[in-house]
Amino acid sequence: MATSASAALAVNLLDAHSLLATFGVIGIGVVMFAETGLLVGFFLPGDSLLFTAGLLCAGTADKGANLSLPAVLAAAVIGALAGAQCGYLIGRGAGPALLARGRSRKLHEGAARAEELLGKYGHAKAIVLARFVPVVRTVLNPLAGVLNIPARVFTVWQVAGGLLWTVGLVLAGYVLGSSIPNVDTYLLPIVGLIVAISLLPVAIEFLRSRRGGKHQNGTAH
């Protein structure tokens, strides 16, 4: 009892391996909920946690400490979808004061980026894209509530984005872990690559919008 309590206290919340080793599948659901639903969870390692969990499901990482793929997928999806919906409801109830109370510079930068996404791409596309951007995926959900985005619109697109993000990253880790022997040796650079790839949808949309803006300016002249 004392040993498990001290292990929980010693967990590194910023390290995916530490979280998984201490809390297992339950930890995945809790982290997904906190990162997407509570402003205090903006620092949690969502991308690397999902990818590392996929590797563990393949049985290739850290001393064969396997996880069940269906259980990991269920925990990730339920945590991420429930968290986003909770964040939206909190934002709708608490209003603008919710974000104003946050003192973190990173949190305020995320809020500005989330508002920019909503203004530039519209509700549907922004809600989906936000899932792939750390901090922004934390802030956009309550911000959507603050801005009174219709509940039906928010729910449909947060579910679509949440499924793409969670299932995509877990399966990416699982496929890679199943295909490459000792892939955990290269875990850090691989996780970095996965995070970079997860940002591609936003980068593509940004380039498209810039090209569209240049084209409109050229036509105006």
N, C-alpha and C positions, 0 to 999 in steps of 0.2 A: 504493500500500500504506500509506504513512505518512498520506496524506490520509484514507483510510477509517478508520484506527485513531484519528486525532485526532477525526474526526466521531463515532465511537462513544463516545469519552471525553466529548465535549461534549454528548451527548444529555441532555435533561431527562426523567427518569423519571416526573415528575408530569404531563407534558404529552403528550396523545394524539398531536397533530400531530408533535411531535419524535420520539416513538417510532416512528410509522408511516413518517416520512421517512427515518429511519436504518435501521430493521430490516425494514420492510415486513411481508409476511404471516408470516414466521418470528417476528417480534417479537410478533405477536398471539398465536400459540400459546404462546410463552415466558411472556408476561405473564399469560395466562389460567392457565397451569400454576402459576406462582409465586404469584399472588393467591389461588388456591383450594386450593393444596396445601402451601405453605410459609408458616410464620408470619411470615417476614421480608418477605413480599409484601403485607402488609395495606394498605400506603400506595399501592399501584399503582392507576392510574385505569381500572378495568375497564369501568364503564358508559360513560364518555366515549370510551374507546378503541373499543369495539364500535360505538357510534353513529357516530363519526367515520369508522371504516373503511367503514361502510355508505354514508356520503356520498361517500367517495372512489371507491367502486365505481360510484356513479352518475355520476362524472366531473364533479362540480360544484365540488369544493373544491380549493384551492391549486394553481393553474397546471396544472390538468388531469392531476395525477399520479394516474392511475386505478389501482385495484386490481381483481382479478378476484373477483366475488361468490362463485362456488363455492369458490375457494381461501380466501377470508376465512372463509366459513362452516365449511369443513372445519377450518381452523387453530383457530378459536374453539371449536368443539365438541370437537375432540380435546384441546386444551389444558385446557379447563374440566373435562371428564369425567375425564381422566387425573389432573389435579391434585387433584380432590376425592378420588379413590380413593387416591391416594398419601398425602394428608393423613390419611385414615382409617386407613391401614395404619401410618403413623408414630405416630399417637395410640394405636393398639392395642398397638404394640410398646414405646413409650417410657413410656406411662402418665401419671399426673397430674404427674410431675416436668417434663414437656414444657412445660406452660403456666406452671408455677411459675417457670421460669427466665426467662420474658419480663419485661423491665423497663418496657415501654411501658404507660403508663396507658390509652391508647386500646385496646391489645390486651386488657388485663384487663377493660375496660368491655365490649368485644366478647364476651369469654368469658362474662361475666355475662348479657349479652343473649341469647347463644346458649343458655345453660342455661335461661333464662326461657322462650324459645320452645319448647324441648323439653318443659319441664314443663307449659306451658300448652296446646300444640296437639298434642302427641304426636309421634312420630318422623316419620311420613310428611309431615304438613303443615309441620312445622318445617324439615325438610330442604329442601323446595321453597321455602318463604318466605325462608329464609336466603340463597338465591342473589341476592335483590333488595336485600339490605342490606349496604352496604360494611362492611368489617372483620368483621361477623358471618359472612359467607360464607367468610372466611379461617379463622376460629376454629372454626366448628361442625364442620368435617370431622374434624380431629384429636380434638375433644371427643367426637364420636360414637364414635371408636375407644376413647378413654379410658373411656367409659361402657358399652362392650361392646354397643352396638346391633348386632343381628344383621347380618352382612355382606350377606345377600341383601336385607334391608329397606333398608339404607343405599344399596346399589347401585341398586336399582330407582328409588328416589325422588331420588337425586342425579342420575341420568340424566334423569329427567323434568324436574326443576328446571333442570338445566344446559341442556337443549335449549330450554326456554321462555325462559330468560334470554339466552343467546347469540344464538339465531336471531331472537328477538323484537326485540332492540336493533339488530342488524345490518340486518334488514329494515326497521325503522322509519327508520333513517338512509337506506337506499337509496330507499325510497318517497318520503320527504320530499325528498331530493336530486333525484330524477327529476321530481318534481311542481312544485317551486318554483325558478324561475331565481335564481341568485346567493344561494342559501340560506346559503352559508358566511359571508356578511356578518353573519348573525345567529347564528353558531355558538354563542357562549358562553351567551346566554340559552336557546337551544334545548336545549343539553346540560343546563343546569340544570333545565329543564322535564322532560326525559327522565328524569333522576335522580329528580325528585320523583314522576313517574308510576310509576317502578319501585318506589317505596316504597308505592304504593297498596294492594297486596295485604296488606301487614303492617298498614297503618292500618285497613283494612276488618276484618281479623280482630281487631284490638285493640278496635275499637268493638263488634263482635259479642260479644266475651267480656265487655266491660263491661256491655252490655245484659243478657246472660245472667245475670251476677252480680247485677245490680239486681233482675231478675225473680225469682231464687231467694230473695233477701233479702226481697222483698215477699211472696212465697208463705209464707216461714217466719213472717213476722209475722202 
